[in-house]
């Protein structure tokens, strides 16, 4: 597996899977539907990794995908889970230790 594929899986897990697992339990989403949603998330995350290295494509992506939600979604906030994740990533990046 190459690094871009690995990164896409990590990003999909971070942005999608941990969140959708709550819906899976709460709304009884089938395992087959979960697998389809996870595949779609990984595929989109892979595309996003390609977009991120090209400034023009990143600008186009930001404009196109923010238009749909710009006035509907709240701005991001620094929640306890985000702080915890950031601290874990910082620690791992600085020490090389996972735990």
PyMOL commands that place a pseudoatom at each C-alpha (Angstrom):
pseudoatom trace, name=CA, resn=UNK, resi=1, chain=A, elem=C, hetatm=0, pos=[0.000, 0.000, 0.000]
pseudoatom trace, name=CA, resn=UNK, resi=2, chain=A, elem=C, hetatm=0, pos=[1.419, 3.377, -0.915]
pseudoatom trace, name=CA, resn=UNK, resi=3, chain=A, elem=C, hetatm=0, pos=[1.501, 6.369, 1.418]
pseudoatom trace, name=CA, resn=UNK, resi=4, chain=A, elem=C, hetatm=0, pos=[-1.306, 8.264, -0.380]
pseudoatom trace, name=CA, resn=UNK, resi=5, chain=A, elem=C, hetatm=0, pos=[-3.651, 5.298, 0.011]
pseudoatom trace, name=CA, resn=UNK, resi=6, chain=A, elem=C, hetatm=0, pos=[-2.682, 4.941, 3.657]
pseudoatom trace, name=CA, resn=UNK, resi=7, chain=A, elem=C, hetatm=0, pos=[-3.243, 8.666, 4.243]
pseudoatom trace, name=CA, resn=UNK, resi=8, chain=A, elem=C, hetatm=0, pos=[-6.652, 8.484, 2.501]
pseudoatom trace, name=CA, resn=UNK, resi=9, chain=A, elem=C, hetatm=0, pos=[-7.712, 5.665, 4.819]
pseudoatom trace, name=CA, resn=UNK, resi=10, chain=A, elem=C, hetatm=0, pos=[-6.492, 7.571, 7.867]
pseudoatom trace, name=CA, resn=UNK, resi=11, chain=A, elem=C, hetatm=0, pos=[-8.336, 10.715, 6.780]
pseudoatom trace, name=CA, resn=UNK, resi=12, chain=A, elem=C, hetatm=0, pos=[-11.563, 8.826, 6.054]
pseudoatom trace, name=CA, resn=UNK, resi=13, chain=A, elem=C, hetatm=0, pos=[-11.346, 7.112, 9.433]
pseudoatom trace, name=CA, resn=UNK, resi=14, chain=A, elem=C, hetatm=0, pos=[-10.700, 10.431, 11.179]
pseudoatom trace, name=CA, resn=UNK, resi=15, chain=A, elem=C, hetatm=0, pos=[-13.384, 12.454, 9.378]
pseudoatom trace, name=CA, resn=UNK, resi=16, chain=A, elem=C, hetatm=0, pos=[-16.034, 9.847, 8.696]
pseudoatom trace, name=CA, resn=UNK, resi=17, chain=A, elem=C, hetatm=0, pos=[-15.822, 6.465, 10.355]
pseudoatom trace, name=CA, resn=UNK, resi=18, chain=A, elem=C, hetatm=0, pos=[-15.640, 7.478, 13.996]
pseudoatom trace, name=CA, resn=UNK, resi=19, chain=A, elem=C, hetatm=0, pos=[-18.617, 9.771, 13.458]
pseudoatom trace, name=CA, resn=UNK, resi=20, chain=A, elem=C, hetatm=0, pos=[-20.734, 7.431, 11.336]
pseudoatom trace, name=CA, resn=UNK, resi=21, chain=A, elem=C, hetatm=0, pos=[-20.239, 4.562, 13.814]
pseudoatom trace, name=CA, resn=UNK, resi=22, chain=A, elem=C, hetatm=0, pos=[-22.465, 6.494, 16.228]
pseudoatom trace, name=CA, resn=UNK, resi=23, chain=A, elem=C, hetatm=0, pos=[-25.175, 6.692, 13.560]
pseudoatom trace, name=CA, resn=UNK, resi=24, chain=A, elem=C, hetatm=0, pos=[-24.639, 3.004, 12.747]
pseudoatom trace, name=CA, resn=UNK, resi=25, chain=A, elem=C, hetatm=0, pos=[-25.609, 2.068, 16.280]
pseudoatom trace, name=CA, resn=UNK, resi=26, chain=A, elem=C, hetatm=0, pos=[-28.283, 4.698, 16.783]
pseudoatom trace, name=CA, resn=UNK, resi=27, chain=A, elem=C, hetatm=0, pos=[-30.146, 4.210, 13.497]
pseudoatom trace, name=CA, resn=UNK, resi=28, chain=A, elem=C, hetatm=0, pos=[-29.407, 0.530, 12.820]
pseudoatom trace, name=CA, resn=UNK, resi=29, chain=A, elem=C, hetatm=0, pos=[-27.554, 1.154, 9.549]
pseudoatom trace, name=CA, resn=UNK, resi=30, chain=A, elem=C, hetatm=0, pos=[-26.740, -2.191, 7.961]
pseudoatom trace, name=CA, resn=UNK, resi=31, chain=A, elem=C, hetatm=0, pos=[-23.162, -3.462, 7.832]
pseudoatom trace, name=CA, resn=UNK, resi=32, chain=A, elem=C, hetatm=0, pos=[-23.374, -3.470, 4.013]
pseudoatom trace, name=CA, resn=UNK, resi=33, chain=A, elem=C, hetatm=0, pos=[-24.418, 0.196, 3.979]
pseudoatom trace, name=CA, resn=UNK, resi=34, chain=A, elem=C, hetatm=0, pos=[-21.610, 1.000, 6.425]
pseudoatom trace, name=CA, resn=UNK, resi=35, chain=A, elem=C, hetatm=0, pos=[-19.070, -0.690, 4.159]
pseudoatom trace, name=CA, resn=UNK, resi=36, chain=A, elem=C, hetatm=0, pos=[-20.354, 1.257, 1.137]
pseudoatom trace, name=CA, resn=UNK, resi=37, chain=A, elem=C, hetatm=0, pos=[-20.166, 4.559, 3.030]
pseudoatom trace, name=CA, resn=UNK, resi=38, chain=A, elem=C, hetatm=0, pos=[-16.651, 3.757, 4.269]
pseudoatom trace, name=CA, resn=UNK, resi=39, chain=A, elem=C, hetatm=0, pos=[-15.494, 2.925, 0.716]
pseudoatom trace, name=CA, resn=UNK, resi=40, chain=A, elem=C, hetatm=0, pos=[-16.965, 6.188, -0.559]
pseudoatom trace, name=CA, resn=UNK, resi=41, chain=A, elem=C, hetatm=0, pos=[-15.229, 8.113, 2.244]
pseudoatom trace, name=CA, resn=UNK, resi=42, chain=A, elem=C, hetatm=0, pos=[-11.851, 6.502, 1.453]
pseudoatom trace, name=CA, resn=UNK, resi=43, chain=A, elem=C, hetatm=0, pos=[-12.259, 7.194, -2.261]
pseudoatom trace, name=CA, resn=UNK, resi=44, chain=A, elem=C, hetatm=0, pos=[-13.083, 10.851, -1.604]
pseudoatom trace, name=CA, resn=UNK, resi=45, chain=A, elem=C, hetatm=0, pos=[-10.244, 11.183, 0.891]
pseudoatom trace, name=CA, resn=UNK, resi=46, chain=A, elem=C, hetatm=0, pos=[-7.859, 9.825, -1.766]
pseudoatom trace, name=CA, resn=UNK, resi=47, chain=A, elem=C, hetatm=0, pos=[-9.126, 12.433, -4.237]
pseudoatom trace, name=CA, resn=UNK, resi=48, chain=A, elem=C, hetatm=0, pos=[-8.702, 15.133, -1.606]
pseudoatom trace, name=CA, resn=UNK, resi=49, chain=A, elem=C, hetatm=0, pos=[-5.057, 14.148, -1.072]
pseudoatom trace, name=CA, resn=UNK, resi=50, chain=A, elem=C, hetatm=0, pos=[-4.522, 14.690, -4.807]
pseudoatom trace, name=CA, resn=UNK, resi=51, chain=A, elem=C, hetatm=0, pos=[-6.340, 18.043, -4.706]
pseudoatom trace, name=CA, resn=UNK, resi=52, chain=A, elem=C, hetatm=0, pos=[-4.338, 19.268, -1.704]
pseudoatom trace, name=CA, resn=UNK, resi=53, chain=A, elem=C, hetatm=0, pos=[-1.033, 19.307, -3.611]
pseudoatom trace, name=CA, resn=UNK, resi=54, chain=A, elem=C, hetatm=0, pos=[-2.327, 21.642, -6.337]
pseudoatom trace, name=CA, resn=UNK, resi=55, chain=A, elem=C, hetatm=0, pos=[-3.149, 25.166, -5.117]
pseudoatom trace, name=CA, resn=UNK, resi=56, chain=A, elem=C, hetatm=0, pos=[-5.553, 25.912, -7.980]
pseudoatom trace, name=CA, resn=UNK, resi=57, chain=A, elem=C, hetatm=0, pos=[-7.435, 22.662, -7.432]
pseudoatom trace, name=CA, resn=UNK, resi=58, chain=A, elem=C, hetatm=0, pos=[-7.513, 23.261, -3.685]
pseudoatom trace, name=CA, resn=UNK, resi=59, chain=A, elem=C, hetatm=0, pos=[-8.950, 26.744, -4.219]
pseudoatom trace, name=CA, resn=UNK, resi=60, chain=A, elem=C, hetatm=0, pos=[-11.562, 25.367, -6.633]
pseudoatom trace, name=CA, resn=UNK, resi=61, chain=A, elem=C, hetatm=0, pos=[-12.479, 22.591, -4.196]
pseudoatom trace, name=CA, resn=UNK, resi=62, chain=A, elem=C, hetatm=0, pos=[-12.821, 25.083, -1.324]
pseudoatom trace, name=CA, resn=UNK, resi=63, chain=A, elem=C, hetatm=0, pos=[-15.071, 27.372, -3.339]
pseudoatom trace, name=CA, resn=UNK, resi=64, chain=A, elem=C, hetatm=0, pos=[-17.256, 24.603, -4.787]
pseudoatom trace, name=CA, resn=UNK, resi=65, chain=A, elem=C, hetatm=0, pos=[-17.759, 22.615, -1.609]
pseudoatom trace, name=CA, resn=UNK, resi=66, chain=A, elem=C, hetatm=0, pos=[-18.138, 25.534, 0.779]
pseudoatom trace, name=CA, resn=UNK, resi=67, chain=A, elem=C, hetatm=0, pos=[-20.908, 27.161, -1.258]
pseudoatom trace, name=CA, resn=UNK, resi=68, chain=A, elem=C, hetatm=0, pos=[-23.359, 24.437, -0.288]
pseudoatom trace, name=CA, resn=UNK, resi=69, chain=A, elem=C, hetatm=0, pos=[-22.851, 24.832, 3.445]
pseudoatom trace, name=CA, resn=UNK, resi=70, chain=A, elem=C, hetatm=0, pos=[-21.342, 28.272, 4.039]
pseudoatom trace, name=CA, resn=UNK, resi=71, chain=A, elem=C, hetatm=0, pos=[-24.447, 29.682, 5.698]
pseudoatom trace, name=CA, resn=UNK, resi=72, chain=A, elem=C, hetatm=0, pos=[-25.832, 26.415, 7.070]
pseudoatom trace, name=CA, resn=UNK, resi=73, chain=A, elem=C, hetatm=0, pos=[-22.987, 24.919, 9.085]
pseudoatom trace, name=CA, resn=UNK, resi=74, chain=A, elem=C, hetatm=0, pos=[-21.409, 26.325, 12.217]
pseudoatom trace, name=CA, resn=UNK, resi=75, chain=A, elem=C, hetatm=0, pos=[-17.796, 27.450, 12.099]
pseudoatom trace, name=CA, resn=UNK, resi=76, chain=A, elem=C, hetatm=0, pos=[-15.303, 24.934, 13.503]
pseudoatom trace, name=CA, resn=UNK, resi=77, chain=A, elem=C, hetatm=0, pos=[-14.617, 25.071, 17.233]
pseudoatom trace, name=CA, resn=UNK, resi=78, chain=A, elem=C, hetatm=0, pos=[-11.842, 23.640, 19.366]
pseudoatom trace, name=CA, resn=UNK, resi=79, chain=A, elem=C, hetatm=0, pos=[-13.623, 20.878, 21.300]
pseudoatom trace, name=CA, resn=UNK, resi=80, chain=A, elem=C, hetatm=0, pos=[-12.124, 18.569, 23.914]
pseudoatom trace, name=CA, resn=UNK, resi=81, chain=A, elem=C, hetatm=0, pos=[-11.911, 15.684, 21.434]
pseudoatom trace, name=CA, resn=UNK, resi=82, chain=A, elem=C, hetatm=0, pos=[-10.048, 17.859, 18.906]
pseudoatom trace, name=CA, resn=UNK, resi=83, chain=A, elem=C, hetatm=0, pos=[-7.633, 19.044, 21.604]
pseudoatom trace, name=CA, resn=UNK, resi=84, chain=A, elem=C, hetatm=0, pos=[-7.035, 15.449, 22.684]
pseudoatom trace, name=CA, resn=UNK, resi=85, chain=A, elem=C, hetatm=0, pos=[-6.412, 14.280, 19.132]
pseudoatom trace, name=CA, resn=UNK, resi=86, chain=A, elem=C, hetatm=0, pos=[-4.071, 17.218, 18.454]
pseudoatom trace, name=CA, resn=UNK, resi=87, chain=A, elem=C, hetatm=0, pos=[-2.127, 16.450, 21.648]
pseudoatom trace, name=CA, resn=UNK, resi=88, chain=A, elem=C, hetatm=0, pos=[-1.779, 12.780, 20.696]
pseudoatom trace, name=CA, resn=UNK, resi=89, chain=A, elem=C, hetatm=0, pos=[-0.597, 13.648, 17.178]
pseudoatom trace, name=CA, resn=UNK, resi=90, chain=A, elem=C, hetatm=0, pos=[1.856, 16.238, 18.511]
pseudoatom trace, name=CA, resn=UNK, resi=91, chain=A, elem=C, hetatm=0, pos=[3.240, 13.764, 21.046]
pseudoatom trace, name=CA, resn=UNK, resi=92, chain=A, elem=C, hetatm=0, pos=[3.629, 11.046, 18.424]
pseudoatom trace, name=CA, resn=UNK, resi=93, chain=A, elem=C, hetatm=0, pos=[5.212, 13.451, 15.930]
pseudoatom trace, name=CA, resn=UNK, resi=94, chain=A, elem=C, hetatm=0, pos=[7.688, 14.742, 18.542]
pseudoatom trace, name=CA, resn=UNK, resi=95, chain=A, elem=C, hetatm=0, pos=[8.581, 11.438, 20.214]
pseudoatom trace, name=CA, resn=UNK, resi=96, chain=A, elem=C, hetatm=0, pos=[7.811, 8.774, 17.616]
pseudoatom trace, name=CA, resn=UNK, resi=97, chain=A, elem=C, hetatm=0, pos=[5.802, 6.917, 20.271]
pseudoatom trace, name=CA, resn=UNK, resi=98, chain=A, elem=C, hetatm=0, pos=[2.219, 5.905, 19.551]
pseudoatom trace, name=CA, resn=UNK, resi=99, chain=A, elem=C, hetatm=0, pos=[1.145, 5.597, 23.181]
for i in range(1, 99): cmd.bond("trace and resi %d" % i, "trace and resi %d" % (i + 1))
show_as sticks, trace
zoom trace
